[in-house]
Amino acid sequence: GITSMAVLACYYRFYWQMEGGEVPLLEMFGTFSLSVGAAVGMEFWARWAHRALWHASLWHMHESHHRPREGPFELNDVFAIINAVPAIGLLYYGFFNKGLFPGLCFGAGLGITVFGMAYMFVHD
């Protein structure tokens, strides 16, 4: 499902940029590296934010995660949206622009997204 869409988006991003049959290897490596790096970095961000923010000043929102769920959503889901906004922006910019920097942006957005998917299926 969602992983297939991520792979397809990567394929089309690079296919669209291959003018004259040249494969942008540096850009592909950068995108892959930043995807992995962003996913790992999000783990550290999530650990710090959970301890320093969610169980401190933002407890009134995060507390819903520690109670039995009432309905499909809880107030804690706002944190997923907060992390999704920069990921969507990075993916959008990286997908529709050519070059190394947009490729890095696309990779970062993809890494944040993959972490979010893993967190949703593993943690929740």
Sequence and secondary structure as in RCSB ss.txt:
>XXXX:A:sequence
GITSMAVLACYYRFYWQMEGGEVPLLEMFGTFSLSVGAAVGMEFWARWAHRALWHASLWHMHESHHRPREGPFEL
NDVFAIINAVPAIGLLYYGFFNKGLFPGLCFGAGLGITVFGMAYMFVHD
>XXXX:A:secstr
 HHHHHHHHHHHHHHHH GGG   HHHHHHHHHHHHHHHHHHHHHHHHHIIIIIIIITHHHHGGGGS   SS  G
GGHHHHHHHHHHHHHHHHHHHS SHHHHHHHHHHHHHHHHHHHHHHHT 
